[in-house]
Amino acid sequence: MTFVVKVPGVNGLGKTKGTRNAGNAVLNELNSINYNEQGNVINSKLLDIEEIHVDNNNLEEAEGLIYENSLEMLETKNKIIFLGGDHSISYSTGRAFLYYCNKNRKDAKLIVFDAHADVITPKGHEIMPSHKEWLRTLIEKGFKPSNILLVGIRNLDSTESIFLKENKIRVIQMNQFLNDLEDTCDIIMEFANLNNKESEVYLSLDIDVIDPAFAPSTRYAEPGGLTSREFLYIIQRLNRVRNLKAIDLVEINSEEDKTLNNITLKLGAKILAELI
């Protein structure tokens, strides 16, 4: 059984507070889905659901709680879906994933779908990495750049571009999807499946990788993203990866979405349904 964990962590410098209750809101929308596109029955009442309760006014404590609880879950569950929260939670869950893989002599792989690289140079005033720098900090903590694949990046600053090039981090640009969606998806699948007996995969999904026409309720929306149909196809393919250990879905602003007929939350619930 897939294990779903609500993680209402927020460290977006005051700009992502609307994501705090997204986990509950996505699960509420899941109640209206009876079957996913694979024909599997969806009954949210039968899901194994937990929450990591955090105080976002104490970032250091929150980071520690997310890390410790995530590590325990990774050691006892076959597959976990973390519902954020903003993307800063992926530093803690990713750090736990890295420790878990190292402990079990597995190669840790990370595939990130995001409009942004989240590798800005830390400004030095945050106690813990924000949603804009979580990936850079995770790499500095030991996650191998060669085991990271960034998908859908379309807004970088100059320091981020330099960091990605210096660390030789693979990036799949949006224009590759225009050439051939299936072929580009094959490349992502090949990355995930390479040496799958010796590796585990973490899939991080920032809703802003999808074009704001389909997912408008996110703080840093960027035009020119994937359609919801394209993204669901990719997710359906990736969900077949045998060594897929953990997934997170982040940056849905559930407060803002109330004024937009919950369209982003409904998409989030559909993504979740395809992953169950």
Residue, then its C-alpha position, 0 to 999 in steps of 0.5 A: m500500500t502506498f503511504v501518504v504523508k502530509v508535510p505542511g512545512v513552509n520556508g518561502l520567506g513569507k511568500t508561500k504560506g498558502t501551501r501549508n494546508a495543501g495536503n489536506a486540500v488535495l486529499n479532500e479533492l481526491n474524494s471526488i475521484n473514483y478511478n484513476e486512468q489505469g482503472n484502479v479504484i481510488n478510495s481515500k478512506l483506505l489510504d495509509i495517511e499520516e502527518i508530520h506536525v511542524d511549527n513553521n515559526n521554528l524552522e530548525e526544529a521543523e527541519g529536524l522533525i521532517y528529517e527524522n520522521s521521513l527517515e523512519m518512514l523510508e526504513t519501514k515503508n515500500k513507497i511514500i508520497f509526501l504532500g507539501g508544503d513548499h519545496s523547502i520540505s524536499y531538503s529534509t525529505g531528500r536528506a533522509f532519502l540520501y541517508y537511507c540509501n547510503k545506509n542500505r548501500k543504494d545509489a540515491k537518484l533524484i528527478v526534479f520537475d520544476a520551473h526553477a532550479d532552486v540552487i540560488t546562492p544562500k543569502g546567509h540569513e536563513i536558519m534552514p534552506s528556503h524553497k529557492e535553495w534547498l537543492r543546492t544545500l542538499i548537494e552540498k550535504g553530499f547528494k551526487p550531482s551526477n545522480i540528479l536530473l532536472v526537468g522543465i527548468r525555464n527560469l534561471d539566474s546567472t549564478e544558478s546557471i553557473f552552478l549547474k554547469e560547474n556540477k554537470i547537472r543534467v537538465i531537460q529543457m522544455n523544448q525537448f518535449l516539443n520535439d517528441l514527448e514520448d522520446t523525452c519521457d524515454i530519456i527520463m525513464e532510462f535515467a530512473n531505471l539505470n542500475n535499478k537493482e543498486s539504486e532508489v529513486y526520489l521524484s520531486l514534483d513542483i506544481d509550477v513545472i506545469d503551465p499556469a494555464f492548467a495550474p495557476s495557484t502557485r507562488y512563482a508561476e512561469p509561462g511555457g510549462l507542460t500541459s496537464r495532459e503531458f504531465l499526467y502521461i509522464i507521471q503514469r510512465l514514471n510510476r512504473v519504475r520499480n525502484l521508485k521509493a519516494i515522491d513529493l508534490v509541493e507548492i500548491n497554494s490551496e488558499e489562492d485556489k479557492t478563488l479559482n474553483n480549486i483547479t490546481l488542487k483538482l490537478g494535484a488530486k489527479i496526480l496523486a490518484e495516478l501515483i497510488 
